[in-house]
Amino acid sequence: MGVKIIWTDFAKAELKQNFKYLKENASLRVAKNEIKKNVFQTLRLKDQPEIGQLEPMLKGRKIQFRYLLHQSYKLIYWINIDQNQIEIMDVFDTHQFPEKIKRTK
């Protein structure tokens, strides 16, 4: 399909927050590696946009949200067919209370 991948401001902010947490609680090297791995995971979506599972906590919305799982992170996205792009909406740390995932708009 060869779609474009777009990160929302919210997803970027969550990625930065996760980086900061890992940097403070693990190391700079670990933080950099984990962020790189999260971003790399999304590149698979260019050729296989429907590879992610449907996110059950976000059912019933106008947009059909999917996610990729990388270690303890859910990379939540949707396929914007009209714009021929994947929009990364959230980087959700699954150590959080599951209901918190509904903050994704």
Residue, then its C-alpha position, 0 to 999 in steps of 0.5 A: m500500500g505504501v502509505k505515509i506515517i504521521w505522528t500526532d502531537f499527542a503521540k509525540a508528547e507521550l513518546k517524549q514522556n516515555f523517553k524521559y521516564l526511561k532516561e531517569n529510571a534506567s539510562l540514556r542508552v536504554a531510553k534511546n534504544e527503546i524509543k528507536k524500537n518503538v518508532f521502527q515498529t511503526l515502519r512495518l505499517k507502510d506495507q502492512p497497515e492492518i497488521g495491528q490488532l483492533e484496540p478493544m478499549l476504543k471500540g464504538r468510536k467513529i475511527q477504528f483504532r488498531y495497535l502494535l505491541h512493543q514490549s510494554y507499549k501499545l502504539i495506537y494508530w488508525i488508517n486514514i484511507d482518504q489521506n493515504q496515511i497511518e496516524i499514530m495517535d498514542v504510545f500507551d504504556t501498558h503498566q498504566f491503568p487500562e481505562k486510561i487508554k480511553r484518553t486517545k481522541 
